[in-house]
Amino acid sequence: MDDRVDGARHPSGRWRVATVAGLVFLSIGFTPAPRAQSRASACGESAKPANLAFVLTDMNGVQVRLADLRGKVIVVHFWATWCPTCAAEMKALEALQQAHGARGLQVLGVSIDDSPDRMRDFARKQGITFPLIQGRGRDDVKQAYGPVWAVPTTAVVSRDGRICRKLLGFSTRERHEASILGLF
């Protein structure tokens, strides 16, 4: 269910509540910043395998096969264009992609409810070059890498395909960098 104002799409009440909850988690420090670790211990033994069987569609209609990304460090970032903290975090993730892409990092931005047109406009205005994925109606993906109760939410997948970290709420570039460094 979404609200329409002057014909424009606005986030549903459910996502507004989820965003407020995410901001509360952020304000109380719900998720501690990860520490850089050695590669051997960077992803604990209890880390669950990531579902890489998904084929997702990006904002340009191109199919992205997660299985094709095996061997890379994958950052799966759930966001929305209407979320101000998400917009700030997307800039940090773009900087991270530029800095570590050659080392094997792949950032994927999964929009929870935006249209491809809104995502393309956002990417153009913000200078985002990593793939922005259509996540509307993809509760299976949100469950596999979440659960996603609020945006922003981020999952970090190791080169061997395990979900090593989950970051809830706004994260700085430094926090994201700390979450991936031991995985290269």
N, C-alpha and C positions, 0 to 999 in steps of 0.2 A: 504494500500500500504506500503510495507517495502523495504528497501534497502538491497542488499546482497553484501557482500564483501568477496572474497575468499570462497564463499559458506556459510558463516556464516550469520545468521540473525542479522540485526541491526535495531534500532528503526526507524520508519517512520518519515518523515519530520514533520508531524502533531504533533507527540509526542515530537520531539525536540523543536518545537516552544512552546508547552504547558509547557515543563520543564523550558525553559527560562522565560516564563511568570510567572511560579511559583516562580522562583528565584527572579524575580523583586518584586512580592508581598511580599516575605520574606524580602527582603532588605529594603522595605519601611514600614514594620510592618503592613501589610494589616489586619491580624487577631490578635487582642490583646490576650494576654495570659489570659485564664479564671481564675477567682478567686475561691478558694474553698468556697463552700456555704453549708448551712444546707441542709439536704436531702429534706426537705419540699419545699425549694425554688430552689433547684439545677437545676431543669428542668422547665423553664418558662411555663406558661399556654399556650403560643402560640406554643409550640413545637409540630411539626407534628408527627403523628404515623409513625413508621418505618414499611416498608413492610417486614414482617417476613415469607411470603409465599414462598420465594425462596428456591429451593433445588440446591445447588452448588456442584461442584466436586472439591476435593482437588488434590494436586499434585500426590497423590498415587492412584487416581481413586475412593476414598471413598466419598460417598455423605454426604454433610453437610446440614441438614435441619435447617434453621434459626429459625423456630418455636420451635424447641427443645431447643433453647437457651433462650427462654422467662424466665424471672426471674433472668437472669444474666445481668451484665453490659457488653455490647458488644462494642468492638472497631473495626470498619470496616476500615481497612487501605489500601488505593489504592497505589500501588508502582510498580516498575519494577527493574529487576536486573541490567540494564544498568545505572540506576540513582544513582550517588554517595551519594546524600543526603538521598535517600531512604535506602541505605545500612546502613548508620550511624543510621538512625531512627529505623530501624528494630532491632538493638541491644538494643536500649532503650526500645522498645516495648517488647522484650523478657524479659528484667529485670523487667518490669512492670507486665508481665504475671506471672513470678516466684514469685514476691512479693505479688500479689493480687489475684492470681488464686483461692486460698482456700477461699477467701472472696466472690467469685462469679464473677470474671472478666474473660471474654473470648475475646482474641485478634484474629482477622481473618485478614490475609494478602491477599488482592485480587490483584494478578498480572494482570496488564492491557494487557500485550501482550507476556508474556514468555511461553515457552513450559514447560510441567511438568518436563522434564529432566533438564532444566536450573534451575527451582525452587528447585528441589531436590538437585542439586549440590550446589546452593546458601545456602540452609538450612543446609546442612552438613558442609560447610566451615565456616558459621557464627554461628553455634550452635543454630539455630532457631527451637523451638519445637512446637510452636502454629501452627494451620492449615494454610497452604498456598493454596489459592483457585485459580483455573483457571478462569481468568476474561476475557480472549481474546474472543471477540464476544458477551460479556454480557453487551451491552449498557443499557439494562433494569436495571441492578444492579447499574451501574454507575449513571444513572439518578435518581434512587430511593434514593441513599445515597449521591449524589453529588448535582449539577452536578460536574463531575470530569473534570476540564479544564486543570489541571496540576497534576503532581505527585511530591512529596507525597501529598495526600489529605486524611483526616481522619474524620469519623463520629463516634460520641459516642452515643450509645443507652442506655437509662435507663432500669432498671429492669421491668418497666411497658410498655416497648416497644415504647418509644418516642425518636426521634432524638433530643438530648439536645445540642450537640455541633458539629461544623464543624471546623476543623483546616486545613488551607491551607498553603502549604509550609512546610519546615522543622520544626519539633518540638522536643524539648529536652525531656528527661524523666521527668523532673520537670514540664514542660508544660503539658505533657500528664497526669501526676499524678494529677495536679490541675484540669484537665478537668473531672476526674472520682471520686475524693474524696467525693463529696457531694452526690454521687449516690448509695453508699452502704447501 
